[in-house]
Amino acid sequence: MIRIKMIKIEEFRGIRELSLDLEGDNFGICGPNGTGKSGVVDAIEFCLTGNITRLSGQGAGELNVRGHAPHVDQRDNPDKATVTIAASIPALGKDVTIKRSVKSPRTVSITPNDSAIEAVVEELRMHPEFALSRREIAKYIVTPPARRSDDVQNLLRLDHIGRLRSSFVTYANTCKRDANEAERSRKRAEDDLKRALELPSLDRKELLKRANEQRRVLGQAEIAELKPDTNFKDGLDEGEDDNVKKPAISKKVALADLKSLADAISTGEPETQRQPRQDALEALEKLKEDEKALLHARQHGLISTGLELVDADACPLCDKPWDAEELRAHLEEKLLSAEAMGTLLKAISGDLEVVSGEIAGRIAAMKKAADYADKLEPKIARAALDAEAQALQELIDGLQAFAEDPAKIDEALSVVTAEWWTPEAYAQTCLEEVHKAVSALPDRSANDKAVSFLTELQVRYDQLLAVTKQAKAMASRNKIAQKVHSHYDTVSNSVLEGIYDAVAKEFTDFYKAINDDEGKFVGELKAEPAKLSFNVDFYGRGTFPPGAYHSEGHQDGMGLCLYLALMKHTLGDKFTFAVLDDVLMSVDTGHRREVCRLLKTKFPNTQFILTTHDKVWLQYMRTEGLIKKGQFFGGWNVDTGPRIWDDTDIWTEIDGALAKNDVPRAAALLRRYLEYIATVLADNLRAKVEYRSDANYDLGDLWPPVTNRWRDRLKQGVKTAAHWGHDSVKDELEKRLAKAVELIKKTNAEQWAINKSVHFNEWENFTVSEFKEVADAFKALLEHIRCPNPKCGGYPYLEPRKGSSEQLRCSCLTVNINLKMAK
């Protein structure tokens, strides 16, 4: 990945023109809400990816990059809205300039034109997970397991696993449905053959026995063995007189078929479908009443189809211009919101499949009866029976329509509420006429009966063989599909478990680093098919979802730690750049220092760009050495954009004010800075500050306890060194203590000048040189306290945070003062 050196933003979002010099280092942006901080984040994302998350995806509505990324005054001139980033690519040892215009967001200018550089920029475009905002933390922490699985796999570059699993699931479901339908057809063909043979169950010997009995009547040789190509009418065609009318109906078989249908009608609703139909009816009615659920159901099929059709920068339905990647992301987001609906629809589909199978059986019986009507002499009009079969087919079509498009819920409801098992009166009348006519058929000669029986037997036997072959093929295909699906789940879960175990361990270490009061903390990521469960320890009471007992601040801390663990696992040494947009805001105030140290120590080669509206947070970042530079946004207006204040060296800024003979401004700057730094030092040194319920501490409340505490801890260090016989350490600490006493005394003498110059109008009594002495005194004391190592530069802090202090140290241990005496 990259490290940003400079970013230039022009006429973009709420920014008219802004250049930030990051120098490839960590960078902080601070300012109240609505001052343009997130505009910088949007600009970085846009330049690197051509997209802006907050203007796309779920909830964006009519927002889009082309229409709403330019400054409002340049909305008709998107070509003027541009972002330019100068960056380095550590892996390549090269610099690059990237520029993108809102007019053509998918077109990026890359200088130099190098294939390796282009590949890096393309990787950023395809996977913009380098940016994390506070609102996105929830997708890793407080989110359904299925959604978390998708989000985490996307970040881990494992999104193809989900897509492939979805394909396997779809194919396995299709195979199962086809196998079930083929088996129902086989069962109907088997029942037809059993009725013709008057057998309770099919038996090869009995079948041959019945066939040979009729063949003997006709003087034909018996069939010795039943084979797939057995011809029960073998020999019957030889010497047959074409003028002799062949029997059209086997009276005995026809009556059996008609009786079976009559019995089914008189029984009423088939027992096998009663419960599935009732379950489907309840689910469909509930779905119908829930407007939101119904909307998701209606969208599910459309969105799935839309995803398959997206192949250009336009909506496949309305042709409205859409960036293809943005549109896919938008549709996938909506599809995920309907995911629970997919589970419900699957359950309904299984119930409706049973209903559909029963209706299909009735259709086959009706068509058979209609064929008998057509073969009678004189014929009986079959139109009523065909109409009944057609009406039943329309019910099946309605169920199929709902399966393909859940928006057609009314069609499915009409089927499950219809008493289809009771035929229309005209169809019932026709059935009775057919049964009466068949019953009235004269008994034919034994030869005619034998011929008609063997003819019908051949038809039904061949049909059974055909559908049995089809059913076996479908069952075999289904078995393979289910095994493939199961094997894929097993293997992919095994691989994912290894990845998630490694990520969980890293996450646990990171979280414990910022929460030293949770020493037994452990995080668990568990992979299941299409799901990712996430549980965390709660003070040794067990593991639970993060939202169960942990505060919002702790949840945000977990989200950050999980994100960092995932990025580290995914990119390793290539994790050189990340944007954290207000991510740290709700992290508990007591853990701010630890978060800064985590980012600094665990990710020394990663450039973090951090935004916050909390000035204290920014000071923690500076004092802990996480950032060297930053930018204050003091306000915003539509004409000029952010009002900026460079977070340069405070002493340089004070010197600048004094150079202009502006003592009041210099005094205000110094006082504000000292209030910031005193807050940090009071926390680091566990200073005894008088409690205020409004937490409105001024410099007078903070500075004396801080300096007293610093002096006291140095004295304790001297005593401890003497106790352990560390004479050289004792000598050094005594010198440092003497210097501290001198500097503190100097600052105490100068404090009146700050207050007087700010709060009174006697500024003419202070010269520049006089106030310069004030500033220098405080600067000298702060430099005395600060770690002298330029790579660290942090202010020392006490450990542990609670109980007796045992050590005064900085992050790099250049300052490392032992405070622990022997027990």
DOSE-889779 format. One record per residue (C-alpha): x, y, z. Coordinates in pm, whole numbers, always signed. Layout:
residues N
> px py pz
> X Y Z;
...
***
This chain:
residues 823
> px py pz
> +0 +0 +0;
> +98 +366 +25;
> +201 +645 +261;
> +56 +987 +184;
> +296 +1278 +165;
> +59 +1550 +49;
> -305 +1590 -40;
> -458 +1878 -232;
> -837 +1916 -238;
> -1022 +2156 -467;
> -1397 +2230 -480;
> -1475 +1896 -321;
> -1760 +1840 -73;
> -1738 +2128 +180;
> -1381 +2220 +91;
> -1299 +2501 -154;
> -921 +2460 -150;
> -701 +2284 +102;
> -351 +2139 +100;
> -220 +1918 +380;
> +146 +1826 +414;
> +156 +1488 +587;
> +518 +1401 +503;
> +430 +1031 +510;
> +382 +1040 +889;
> +83 +993 +1116;
> -144 +1295 +1099;
> -428 +1422 +1317;
> -721 +1638 +1212;
> -922 +1802 +1489;
> -1225 +2026 +1485;
> -1588 +2050 +1595;
> -1855 +1861 +1408;
> -1940 +2015 +1073;
> -1603 +2178 +1012;
> -1489 +1957 +723;
> -1285 +1678 +882;
> -1479 +1400 +711;
> -1448 +1591 +384;
> -1076 +1515 +397;
> -1151 +1149 +460;
> -1394 +1149 +167;
> -1132 +1313 -51;
> -874 +1046 +30;
> -1120 +768 -40;
> -1235 +930 -363;
> -886 +989 -497;
> -778 +632 -425;
> -1098 +448 -520;
> -1322 +678 -725;
> -1600 +625 -474;
> -1732 +785 -154;
> -1888 +541 +91;
> -2125 +792 +249;
> -2266 +877 -96;
> -2330 +517 -195;
> -2466 +194 -50;
> -2764 +143 +177;
> -2922 +463 +303;
> -2766 +684 +36;
> -3099 +720 -143;
> -3063 +961 -435;
> -2710 +1061 -339;
> -2429 +982 -580;
> -2068 +1082 -637;
> -2113 +1273 -963;
> -2404 +1476 -834;
> -2301 +1548 -476;
> -1922 +1521 -442;
> -1851 +1868 -592;
> -1878 +2175 -369;
> -2236 +2299 -376;
> -2131 +2610 -572;
> -1964 +2390 -836;
> -2234 +2125 -864;
> -2268 +2205 -1234;
> -1892 +2196 -1285;
> -1778 +1854 -1160;
> -1453 +1894 -1354;
> -1343 +2156 -1100;
> -1381 +1910 -811;
> -1046 +1733 -797;
> -827 +1559 -543;
> -454 +1507 -582;
> -242 +1284 -360;
> +136 +1262 -358;
> +245 +939 -192;
> +521 +687 -157;
> +488 +313 -210;
> +722 +144 +43;
> +706 -197 -123;
> +826 -51 -452;
> +1048 +224 -315;
> +876 +466 -553;
> +677 +788 -533;
> +349 +842 -712;
> +105 +1124 -780;
> -262 +1025 -804;
> -527 +1265 -932;
> -896 +1213 -986;
> -1181 +1440 -1098;
> -1546 +1402 -1001;
> -1640 +1452 -1365;
> -1483 +1115 -1448;
> -1455 +930 -1117;
> -1354 +603 -1279;
> -1065 +767 -1462;
> -750 +815 -1258;
> -430 +996 -1350;
> -122 +816 -1220;
> +227 +964 -1249;
> +462 +804 -1331;
> +285 +570 -1568;
> +422 +245 -1425;
> +245 -93 -1432;
> +359 -187 -1081;
> +234 +144 -942;
> -94 +108 -1129;
> -139 -236 -973;
> -107 -87 -622;
> -360 +187 -699;
> -597 -70 -849;
> -570 -282 -534;
> -669 +21 -327;
> -962 +85 -558;
> -1091 -269 -535;
> -1049 -296 -159;
> -1099 +38 +16;
> -1082 -112 +366;
> -794 +123 +446;
> -1060 +366 +574;
> -1259 +291 +889;
> -1522 +525 +1027;
> -1692 +495 +1363;
> -2025 +407 +1203;
> -1857 +112 +1030;
> -1722 -39 +1352;
> -2065 -185 +1420;
> -2041 -409 +1115;
> -1763 -601 +1288;
> -1903 -596 +1642;
> -2281 -555 +1678;
> -2403 -723 +1362;
> -2573 -1052 +1267;
> -2328 -1344 +1224;
> -2412 -1385 +855;
> -2350 -1016 +784;
> -2028 -1021 +987;
> -1911 -1321 +785;
> -1951 -1127 +461;
> -1791 -809 +594;
> -1493 -987 +746;
> -1440 -1206 +441;
> -1449 -897 +219;
> -1180 -736 +430;
> -972 -1055 +433;
> -1000 -1075 +53;
> -1198 -1395 +99;
> -1523 -1266 -50;
> -1497 -1530 -324;
> -1561 -1793 -54;
> -1904 -1649 +15;
> -1987 -1620 -353;
> -1880 -1977 -423;
> -2068 -2105 -119;
> -2380 -1924 -240;
> -2344 -2091 -580;
> -2307 -2433 -420;
> -2611 -2371 -198;
> -2822 -2263 -495;
> -2717 -2563 -702;
> -2765 -2805 -411;
> -3115 -2668 -348;
> -3202 -2700 -715;
> -3076 -3058 -724;
> -3272 -3145 -412;
> -3589 -2995 -554;
> -3544 -3178 -886;
> -3470 -3505 -707;
> -3783 -3471 -494;
> -3999 -3400 -797;
> -3847 -3693 -988;
> -3914 -3922 -692;
> -4276 -3808 -675;
> -4314 -3887 -1047;
> -4160 -4230 -989;
> -4398 -4295 -700;
> -4700 -4202 -916;
> -4582 -4432 -1195;
> -4531 -4711 -942;
> -4883 -4662 -803;
> -5025 -4669 -1156;
> -4852 -5000 -1226;
> -4959 -5152 -894;
> -5323 -5063 -966;
> -5303 -5223 -1309;
> -5159 -5542 -1160;
> -5384 -5529 -852;
> -5076 -5569 -635;
> -5025 -5406 -293;
> -4656 -5374 -369;
> -4437 -5429 -669;
> -4272 -5767 -691;
> -4083 -5891 -998;
> -4212 -6244 -969;
> -4571 -6135 -924;
> -4547 -5894 -1214;
> -4416 -6169 -1445;
> -4680 -6406 -1312;
> -4965 -6166 -1400;
> -4818 -6092 -1742;
> -4763 -6459 -1827;
> -5116 -6551 -1720;
> -5248 -6320 -1993;
> -4991 -6437 -2244;
> -5102 -6796 -2190;
> -5459 -6691 -2268;
> -5329 -6564 -2600;
> -5124 -6879 -2657;
> -4795 -6693 -2632;
> -4476 -6815 -2475;
> -4407 -6709 -2121;
> -4146 -6444 -2046;
> -3872 -6605 -1840;
> -3700 -6294 -1704;
> -3799 -5934 -1642;
> -3561 -5695 -1815;
> -3560 -5324 -1896;
> -3640 -5402 -2259;
> -3904 -5669 -2188;
> -4188 -5660 -2443;
> -4506 -5798 -2284;
> -4680 -5793 -2624;
> -4409 -5995 -2796;
> -4570 -6208 -3066;
> -4909 -6040 -3049;
> -4864 -5840 -3370;
> -4787 -6146 -3586;
> -5074 -6236 -3816;
> -5304 -5980 -3659;
> -5596 -5878 -3878;
> -5587 -5505 -3932;
> -5968 -5503 -3966;
> -6009 -5644 -3616;
> -6069 -5355 -3377;
> -5823 -5353 -3088;
> -5964 -5294 -2742;
> -5903 -4930 -2648;
> -5957 -4957 -2275;
> -5870 -5219 -2020;
> -6194 -5206 -1826;
> -6045 -5356 -1514;
> -5748 -5118 -1505;
> -5959 -4815 -1592;
> -6203 -4888 -1309;
> -5911 -4922 -1069;
> -5775 -4585 -1178;
> -6112 -4416 -1153;
> -6179 -4569 -812;
> -5844 -4445 -685;
> -5928 -4093 -798;
> -6277 -4111 -647;
> -6136 -4232 -316;
> -5885 -3946 -312;
> -6162 -3693 -376;
> -6385 -3833 -104;
> -6097 -3833 +147;
> -6055 -3459 +109;
> -5725 -3286 +178;
> -5429 -3527 +145;
> -5283 -3605 +485;
> -4927 -3559 +363;
> -4985 -3195 +273;
> -5203 -3085 +564;
> -4930 -2967 +802;
> -4697 -2821 +536;
> -4988 -2627 +386;
> -5088 -2492 +727;
> -4729 -2390 +806;
> -4696 -2217 +469;
> -5029 -2038 +517;
> -4925 -1899 +859;
> -4586 -1784 +730;
> -4735 -1621 +421;
> -5004 -1441 +620;
> -4744 -1312 +865;
> -4530 -1199 +575;
> -4826 -1026 +417;
> -4903 -833 +737;
> -4541 -719 +792;
> -4488 -441 +538;
> -4113 -421 +595;
> -4069 -797 +568;
> -4289 -799 +260;
> -4078 -525 +103;
> -3765 -732 +166;
> -3937 -1035 +18;
> -4041 -841 -289;
> -3692 -698 -330;
> -3507 -1024 -277;
> -3561 -1172 -622;
> -3530 -839 -802;
> -3203 -751 -631;
> -3058 -1096 -696;
> -3148 -1064 -1064;
> -3017 -707 -1078;
> -2679 -813 -946;
> -2644 -1065 -1226;
> -2732 -803 -1489;
> -2489 -529 -1381;
> -2221 -522 -1649;
> -2188 -151 -1730;
> -2197 +188 -1563;
> -2575 +207 -1566;
> -2876 +58 -1392;
> -2989 -244 -1596;
> -3356 -153 -1534;
> -3383 +224 -1584;
> -3053 +296 -1764;
> -2978 +569 -1509;
> -2599 +627 -1495;
> -2441 +432 -1210;
> -2084 +339 -1143;
> -2088 -39 -1181;
> -1890 -101 -862;
> -2108 +142 -666;
> -2424 -22 -798;
> -2303 -372 -710;
> -2212 -255 -359;
> -2552 -87 -325;
> -2741 -398 -436;
> -2531 -630 -220;
> -2603 -411 +81;
> -2977 -429 +18;
> -2957 -801 -48;
> -2786 -853 +287;
> -3067 -665 +461;
> -3307 -918 +308;
> -3091 -1213 +413;
> -3317 -1317 +702;
> -3599 -1310 +453;
> -3408 -1562 +242;
> -3413 -1807 +533;
> -3788 -1765 +576;
> -3848 -1804 +204;
> -3648 -2126 +204;
> -3871 -2272 +474;
> -4186 -2165 +290;
> -4048 -2310 -32;
> -4010 -2654 +126;
> -4370 -2654 +245;
> -4504 -2533 -87;
> -4306 -2800 -270;
> -4508 -3066 -85;
> -4833 -2894 -184;
> -4719 -2865 -543;
> -4635 -3236 -555;
> -4982 -3336 -434;
> -5147 -3109 -691;
> -4929 -3257 -965;
> -5051 -3604 -866;
> -5411 -3492 -895;
> -5342 -3342 -1239;
> -5202 -3674 -1361;
> -5511 -3858 -1235;
> -5745 -3607 -1402;
> -5562 -3635 -1733;
> -5584 -4014 -1716;
> -5959 -3991 -1659;
> -5985 -3747 -1952;
> -5801 -3997 -2174;
> -6053 -4266 -2079;
> -6338 -4029 -2171;
> -6177 -3973 -2508;
> -6142 -4346 -2578;
> -6498 -4439 -2499;
> -6751 -4502 -2776;
> -6937 -4285 -2794;
> -6684 -4040 -2655;
> -6757 -3836 -2348;
> -6653 -3472 -2379;
> -6332 -3436 -2185;
> -6334 -3055 -2173;
> -6448 -3042 -1809;
> -6168 -3271 -1697;
> -5908 -3083 -1904;
> -6034 -2756 -1754;
> -5997 -2901 -1403;
> -5642 -3015 -1483;
> -5563 -2672 -1627;
> -5698 -2500 -1316;
> -5479 -2721 -1100;
> -5178 -2647 -1320;
> -5239 -2278 -1271;
> -5209 -2335 -897;
> -4869 -2496 -949;
> -4772 -2207 -1176;
> -4870 -1966 -897;
> -4644 -2144 -652;
> -4362 -2144 -904;
> -4412 -1772 -966;
> -4377 -1705 -593;
> -4064 -1920 -577;
> -3906 -1713 -854;
> -4034 -1377 -727;
> -4145 -1348 -362;
> -4325 -1027 -458;
> -4603 -1253 -588;
> -4716 -1349 -242;
> -5085 -1318 -331;
> -5052 -1600 -586;
> -4905 -1829 -322;
> -5172 -1733 -69;
> -5448 -1811 -319;
> -5306 -2162 -364;
> -5266 -2252 +5;
> -5617 -2123 +81;
> -5781 -2305 -213;
> -5952 -2640 -147;
> -5816 -2779 -471;
> -5876 -3141 -365;
> -6250 -3092 -425;
> -6308 -3067 -802;
> -6554 -2831 -962;
> -6908 -2968 -994;
> -6888 -2998 -1370;
> -6564 -3196 -1343;
> -6715 -3422 -1075;
> -7018 -3483 -1297;
> -6793 -3572 -1587;
> -6595 -3817 -1370;
> -6912 -3991 -1267;
> -7018 -4017 -1632;
> -6683 -4167 -1729;
> -6698 -4416 -1441;
> -7053 -4515 -1540;
> -6959 -4558 -1905;
> -6651 -4765 -1826;
> -6851 -4981 -1588;
> -7107 -5037 -1865;
> -6848 -5157 -2111;
> -6933 -5512 -2216;
> -6710 -5785 -2094;
> -6483 -5872 -2377;
> -6348 -6205 -2470;
> -6063 -6343 -2271;
> -5833 -6269 -2568;
> -5939 -5904 -2585;
> -5896 -5865 -2212;
> -5550 -6015 -2231;
> -5447 -5788 -2518;
> -5574 -5473 -2348;
> -5413 -5573 -2018;
> -5073 -5640 -2176;
> -5096 -5319 -2376;
> -5165 -5111 -2065;
> -4902 -5305 -1870;
> -4642 -5223 -2133;
> -4725 -4852 -2122;
> -4707 -4835 -1743;
> -4399 -5053 -1717;
> -4209 -4841 -1971;
> -4322 -4526 -1792;
> -4200 -4658 -1457;
> -3863 -4754 -1605;
> -3824 -4409 -1760;
> -3913 -4210 -1450;
> -3716 -4448 -1226;
> -3410 -4390 -1442;
> -3472 -4017 -1420;
> -3524 -4034 -1044;
> -3201 -4229 -995;
> -3011 -3978 -1206;
> -3161 -3687 -1011;
> -3093 -3862 -680;
> -2733 -3930 -781;
> -2686 -3571 -891;
> -2842 -3448 -569;
> -2619 -3673 -361;
> -2309 -3538 -533;
> -2431 -3178 -502;
> -2500 -3220 -130;
> -2161 -3385 -77;
> -1982 -3110 -267;
> -2168 -2844 -71;
> -2098 -3020 +259;
> -1733 -3081 +171;
> -1686 -2722 +65;
> -1838 -2601 +391;
> -1615 -2836 +591;
> -1295 -2744 +409;
> -1366 -2371 +387;
> -1466 -2358 +752;
> -1149 -2543 +846;
> -939 -2292 +655;
> -1139 -2000 +789;
> -1112 -2131 +1145;
> -734 -2125 +1116;
> -746 -1770 +989;
> -1001 -1661 +1248;
> -806 -1825 +1532;
> -498 -1624 +1433;
> -704 -1306 +1402;
> -878 -1372 +1735;
> -543 -1414 +1912;
> -415 -1089 +1764;
> -742 -916 +1852;
> -719 -1042 +2211;
> -364 -913 +2250;
> -458 -572 +2110;
> -766 -537 +2328;
> -579 -640 +2644;
> -314 -381 +2560;
> -571 -101 +2585;
> -767 -253 +2874;
> -521 -359 +3140;
> -808 -425 +3382;
> -923 -722 +3174;
> -626 -954 +3210;
> -834 -1267 +3145;
> -999 -1122 +2837;
> -1029 -1348 +2534;
> -1204 -1305 +2203;
> -1352 -1593 +2002;
> -1428 -1598 +1631;
> -1613 -1912 +1521;
> -1677 -1991 +1157;
> -1997 -2165 +1054;
> -2145 -2207 +705;
> -2216 -1850 +589;
> -2182 -1721 +947;
> -1915 -1580 +1177;
> -1992 -1578 +1548;
> -1803 -1336 +1771;
> -1796 -1368 +2150;
> -1578 -1196 +2408;
> -1498 -1254 +2774;
> -1665 -1038 +3037;
> -1446 -1030 +3348;
> -1420 -1406 +3371;
> -1798 -1458 +3381;
> -1812 -1626 +3043;
> -1803 -1527 +2677;
> -2089 -1333 +2523;
> -2162 -1120 +2215;
> -1991 -780 +2257;
> -2322 -596 +2287;
> -2440 -811 +2577;
> -2253 -647 +2865;
> -1972 -427 +2737;
> -2020 -52 +2713;
> -2033 +133 +2383;
> -1683 +261 +2448;
> -1552 -92 +2497;
> -1737 -206 +2186;
> -1571 +68 +1982;
> -1237 -39 +2125;
> -1312 -397 +2020;
> -1410 -280 +1673;
> -1082 -98 +1631;
> -880 -393 +1763;
> -1061 -642 +1540;
> -1015 -417 +1238;
> -642 -383 +1309;
> -606 -758 +1360;
> -783 -828 +1033;
> -575 -573 +843;
> -252 -707 +990;
> -345 -1062 +894;
> -455 -957 +547;
> -175 -722 +448;
> +111 -798 +686;
> +401 -568 +599;
> +186 -403 +332;
> -39 -248 +597;
> +126 +92 +562;
> -174 +322 +554;
> -506 +359 +737;
> -766 +630 +791;
> -950 +626 +1123;
> -1242 +868 +1102;
> -1366 +956 +1452;
> -1304 +594 +1547;
> -1146 +680 +1881;
> -1419 +913 +2003;
> -1614 +681 +2231;
> -1316 +479 +2353;
> -1316 +520 +2729;
> -1117 +827 +2833;
> -912 +615 +3071;
> -778 +415 +2779;
> -681 +692 +2538;
> -314 +675 +2616;
> -314 +298 +2571;
> -482 +327 +2232;
> -219 +574 +2117;
> +57 +341 +2235;
> -106 +44 +2066;
> -109 +221 +1730;
> +242 +351 +1777;
> +412 +37 +1907;
> +223 -239 +1725;
> +206 -59 +1392;
> +525 +147 +1366;
> +528 +117 +987;
> +166 +218 +934;
> +70 +576 +858;
> -248 +662 +1045;
> -464 +959 +952;
> -695 +1023 +1244;
> -987 +1263 +1280;
> -1146 +1371 +1607;
> -1358 +1654 +1740;
> -1201 +1618 +2084;
> -895 +1841 +2138;
> -787 +1633 +2436;
> -768 +1330 +2208;
> -542 +1520 +1973;
> -318 +1620 +2263;
> -292 +1258 +2370;
> -186 +1170 +2017;
> +83 +1437 +2029;
> +212 +1377 +2379;
> +231 +1003 +2323;
> +422 +1064 +2004;
> +159 +902 +1783;
> +144 +1210 +1562;
> +394 +1487 +1499;
> +172 +1711 +1294;
> -195 +1788 +1275;
> -455 +2030 +1151;
> -713 +2218 +1355;
> -1039 +2310 +1184;
> -1174 +2600 +1384;
> -1495 +2645 +1190;
> -1655 +2629 +847;
> -1867 +2831 +614;
> -2003 +2757 +270;
> -1803 +3026 +94;
> -1454 +2952 +225;
> -1476 +2597 +360;
> -1285 +2496 +677;
> -1114 +2766 +886;
> -783 +2604 +962;
> -519 +2639 +1229;
> -199 +2448 +1169;
> -98 +2236 +1463;
> +264 +2332 +1426;
> +510 +2365 +1715;
> +322 +2573 +1978;
> +641 +2753 +2071;
> +695 +2858 +1711;
> +341 +2994 +1702;
> +393 +3184 +2027;
> +715 +3327 +1891;
> +524 +3434 +1581;
> +269 +3620 +1792;
> +542 +3791 +1992;
> +720 +3886 +1671;
> +405 +4080 +1585;
> +410 +4237 +1932;
> +83 +4051 +2009;
> +141 +3957 +2372;
> -228 +3888 +2448;
> -246 +3628 +2169;
> +80 +3469 +2280;
> -52 +3449 +2636;
> -381 +3295 +2521;
> -199 +3037 +2311;
> +29 +2943 +2598;
> -252 +2916 +2850;
> -464 +2699 +2619;
> -170 +2473 +2543;
> -79 +2441 +2910;
> -438 +2346 +2995;
> -420 +2071 +2731;
> -85 +1943 +2843;
> -173 +1968 +3212;
> -471 +1740 +3150;
> -243 +1482 +2993;
> +22 +1509 +3264;
> -236 +1493 +3544;
> -354 +1163 +3399;
> -4 +1030 +3330;
> +124 +1115 +3680;
> -200 +1040 +3864;
> -193 +1389 +4009;
> -422 +1473 +4298;
> -657 +1726 +4142;
> -946 +1873 +4340;
> -1261 +1715 +4204;
> -1511 +1931 +4015;
> -1849 +1786 +3922;
> -1861 +1990 +3601;
> -1511 +1869 +3502;
> -1430 +2230 +3413;
> -1069 +2241 +3525;
> -860 +2545 +3447;
> -486 +2586 +3459;
> -493 +2689 +3823;
> -668 +2362 +3911;
> -428 +2142 +3717;
> -80 +2291 +3707;
> +12 +2291 +4080;
> -96 +1928 +4135;
> +96 +1824 +3823;
> +421 +1995 +3923;
> +389 +1875 +4280;
> +333 +1521 +4162;
> +632 +1534 +3927;
> +858 +1656 +4206;
> +717 +1396 +4447;
> +775 +1107 +4204;
> +1134 +1217 +4146;
> +1187 +1225 +4522;
> +1046 +874 +4545;
> +1280 +766 +4269;
> +1576 +900 +4464;
> +1466 +708 +4775;
> +1414 +388 +4579;
> +1754 +410 +4410;
> +1917 +464 +4752;
> +1724 +170 +4894;
> +1853 -64 +4625;
> +2204 +76 +4637;
> +2195 +220 +4285;
> +2421 +513 +4362;
> +2474 +634 +4006;
> +2100 +632 +3941;
> +2046 +815 +4271;
> +2295 +1084 +4171;
> +2130 +1135 +3833;
> +1783 +1156 +3985;
> +1900 +1405 +4247;
> +2029 +1630 +3969;
> +1703 +1590 +3783;
> +1506 +1669 +4100;
> +1711 +1982 +4165;
> +1650 +2096 +3809;
> +1278 +2025 +3846;
> +1256 +2230 +4165;
> +1430 +2519 +3991;
> +1206 +2509 +3684;
> +888 +2466 +3883;
> +978 +2763 +4099;
> +1035 +2968 +3786;
> +698 +2875 +3635;
> +519 +2942 +3964;
> +664 +3291 +3967;
> +554 +3354 +3609;
> +197 +3226 +3620;
> +56 +3562 +3730;
> +170 +3711 +3403;
> -42 +3473 +3200;
> -361 +3538 +3387;
> -309 +3914 +3404;
> -229 +3950 +3037;
> -538 +3754 +2937;
> -795 +3874 +3184;
> -692 +4237 +3238;
> -629 +4531 +3015;
> -285 +4618 +3147;
> -109 +4458 +2847;
> +101 +4770 +2791;
> +286 +4678 +3111;
> +427 +4360 +2948;
> +693 +4378 +2691;
> +767 +4109 +2437;
> +1089 +4020 +2611;
> +914 +3992 +2947;
> +655 +3752 +2813;
> +924 +3560 +2623;
> +1070 +3472 +2962;
> +729 +3340 +3068;
> +700 +3113 +2766;
> +1058 +2995 +2793;
> +1009 +2898 +3157;
> +718 +2669 +3078;
> +889 +2533 +2768;
> +1198 +2445 +2971;
> +993 +2263 +3236;
> +797 +2065 +2977;
> +1113 +1970 +2792;
> +1259 +1864 +3128;
> +962 +1629 +3183;
> +942 +1498 +2826;
> +1142 +1197 +2705;
> +1459 +1328 +2536;
> +1454 +1056 +2269;
> +1325 +1232 +1951;
> +1174 +905 +1826;
> +962 +891 +2138;
> +915 +1245 +2272;
> +631 +1126 +2498;
> +559 +1232 +2852;
> +635 +976 +3124;
> +353 +794 +3296;
> +308 +583 +3606;
> +247 +212 +3610;
> +29 +46 +3712;
> -266 +277 +3664;
> -415 +176 +3997;
> -265 +99 +4334;
> +90 +175 +4440;
> +308 +326 +4171;
> +593 +95 +4076;
> +748 +264 +3774;
> +770 +604 +3606;
> +847 +545 +3242;
> +800 +658 +2883;
> +707 +435 +2590;
> +1067 +379 +2478;
> +1201 +337 +2835;
> +1454 +617 +2800;
> +1277 +746 +3108;
> +1258 +446 +3341;
> +1249 +530 +3711;
> +1193 +250 +3960;
> +954 +343 +4242;
> +910 +1 +4401;
> +1066 -64 +4740;
> +1120 -409 +4889;
> +824 -562 +5069;
***
